[in-house]
Amino acid sequence: MQVNLHETWQIGPVEIPSRLVLAPMAGVSVQAFRRQGRRFGAGLVCSEMVSCAGLQHGNERTLGYLRIAADERPLAVQIFGSDPAVMAEAAAMVEAAGADIVDINFGCPVKKVTKTGAGATLLDEPDRACRVVEAVASAVSVPVTVKLRRGLENGSRACLSVGPRLVEAGAASLTLHPRSAKQMYTGTADHALTAELVSLVDVPVVASGDITARARAKTVLATTGAAAVMVGRAAQGNPWALREILEGEGVEPSREEVVAELILFMRETVRELGEHRATGFLKKFYGWYLGRGRFPRAFKAELTQLPTIAEVEARLFAAVPGARFPLARLEEDLPQSDEVLLDLPISIYGGG
Ligand SMILES: Cc1cc2nc3c(=O)[nH]c(=O)nc-3n(C[C@H](O)[C@H](O)[C@H](O)COP(=O)(O)O)c2cc1C
């Protein structure tokens, strides 16, 4: 079966220009990550999960800042919580901030979230889950989507009974990560379940889990009937994976390109999170960008020890002076900051 990843598809009235979606990832999906994802071909990007209670209280300590820039749209903002009224209120704030889609997290397996009755726990409470979707869908005019896991326990098929009910309650699309919450990120994503879900609902389904290369993406699209594939871990520090999946261009980036993308990412993240928060936040990205055999292990380790981002940048330029040229080109091509539409607080922890 021929699969065209460049096909446009829709969630409600929102047009999505490719069948590749960048996954929401807590502690990863900052604006720099989302803008980069769009540049490398993702048709839709998503914020990390945002606490609806955090939005309601505007708590600066647990909240970061979400900026929605023109060049990251279409953009979904994901919220989590278990109280329908609070979720509805949060959704209205997200819509007002300029999100094209409000996504609801029914997949997070992390205790901190599930013990509050939110995330994947809602798969065991389908009535409440439906009330959440109904409340959110009636609070906003943009499409409401849901991201879910297969269920709580290993082997669970809860997504197949809950999914169609969520669609009845107003979900315009479902994303399935077919692992159980108990599995966390171990084992494999069972996309046979994605195919079953596709056959049960008449809204687009997005397949999430273990999509790391073009061949896998095409197989999952062809065998499940999903509208799109979602890519998460494979794109961490590696936007070239998105290009490979979309275009089939499996060319390893040069050291200059890698360092230019990393420094752009660092600069944008400092603007977004501030120097202090960005310093710790960025450490994992050094390994992600410079790993995959691109740079020696000792170099990555050295960068994580440097106390300031300015020193990391200087060290990177000293190692790869030629990175200045591709970096200048990238910065030139970025839209001006007046294209940033709005700031909104978001939380920083989670999963799904
Ligand atoms: C670090 C990390 C954070 C995540 N945070 C979220 C999140 O905030 N919301 C969500 O729905 N899923 C979250 N996920 C799950 C991913 O969106 C995705 O479904 C999962 O990683 C499987 O896809 P992959 O194999 O392409 O990584 C997270 C995953 C990781 C690895």
The ligand as an SDF file (V2000), in Angstrom:
LIG
                    3D

 31 33  0  0  0  0  0  0  0  0999 V2000
   10.4070   12.6490   28.4810 C   0  0  0  0  0  0  0  0  0  0  0  0
    9.0180   12.3490   28.0090 C   0  0  0  0  0  0  0  0  0  0  0  0
    7.9950   13.1910   28.3810 C   0  0  0  0  0  0  0  0  0  0  0  0
    6.6900   12.9470   27.9360 C   0  0  0  0  0  0  0  0  0  0  0  0
    5.6970   13.8340   28.2520 N   0  0  0  0  0  0  0  0  0  0  0  0
    4.4560   13.6570   27.7430 C   0  0  0  0  0  0  0  0  0  0  0  0
    3.4340   14.6330   27.9650 C   0  0  0  0  0  0  0  0  0  0  0  0
    3.6300   15.6800   28.6080 O   0  0  0  0  0  0  0  0  0  0  0  0
    2.1990   14.3690   27.4490 N   0  0  0  0  0  0  0  0  0  0  0  0
    1.9390   13.2330   26.7230 C   0  0  0  0  0  0  0  0  0  0  0  0
    0.8070   13.0580   26.2750 O   0  0  0  0  0  0  0  0  0  0  0  0
    2.8850   12.3200   26.4810 N   0  0  0  0  0  0  0  0  0  0  0  0
    4.1280   12.5180   26.9630 C   0  0  0  0  0  0  0  0  0  0  0  0
    5.1160   11.6040   26.6660 N   0  0  0  0  0  0  0  0  0  0  0  0
    4.8060   10.4610   25.7960 C   0  0  0  0  0  0  0  0  0  0  0  0
    5.1240   10.7780   24.3270 C   0  0  0  0  0  0  0  0  0  0  0  0
    4.2960   11.8020   23.8500 O   0  0  0  0  0  0  0  0  0  0  0  0
    4.9650    9.5160   23.4380 C   0  0  0  0  0  0  0  0  0  0  0  0
    3.6170    9.1120   23.4420 O   0  0  0  0  0  0  0  0  0  0  0  0
    5.8340    8.3570   23.8930 C   0  0  0  0  0  0  0  0  0  0  0  0
    7.1550    8.8060   24.2220 O   0  0  0  0  0  0  0  0  0  0  0  0
    5.9420    7.2590   22.8380 C   0  0  0  0  0  0  0  0  0  0  0  0
    6.4700    7.7730   21.6510 O   0  0  0  0  0  0  0  0  0  0  0  0
    8.0370    7.5970   21.1960 P   0  0  0  0  0  0  0  0  0  0  0  0
    8.3360    6.1330   21.2070 O   0  0  0  0  0  0  0  0  0  0  0  0
    8.0540    8.2100   19.8300 O   0  0  0  0  0  0  0  0  0  0  0  0
    8.8610    8.3370   22.1940 O   0  0  0  0  0  0  0  0  0  0  0  0
    6.4140   11.8170   27.1290 C   0  0  0  0  0  0  0  0  0  0  0  0
    7.4570   10.9750   26.7740 C   0  0  0  0  0  0  0  0  0  0  0  0
    8.7530   11.2210   27.1980 C   0  0  0  0  0  0  0  0  0  0  0  0
    9.8550   10.2970   26.7630 C   0  0  0  0  0  0  0  0  0  0  0  0
  1  2  1  0
  2  3  1  0
  2 30  2  0
  3  4  2  0
  4  5  1  0
  4 28  1  0
  5  6  2  0
  6  7  1  0
  6 13  1  0
  7  8  2  0
  7  9  1  0
  9 10  1  0
 10 11  2  0
 10 12  1  0
 12 13  2  0
 13 14  1  0
 14 15  1  0
 14 28  1  0
 15 16  1  0
 16 17  1  0
 16 18  1  0
 18 19  1  0
 18 20  1  0
 20 21  1  0
 20 22  1  0
 22 23  1  0
 23 24  1  0
 24 25  2  0
 24 26  1  0
 24 27  1  0
 28 29  2  0
 29 30  1  0
 30 31  1  0
M  END
$$$$
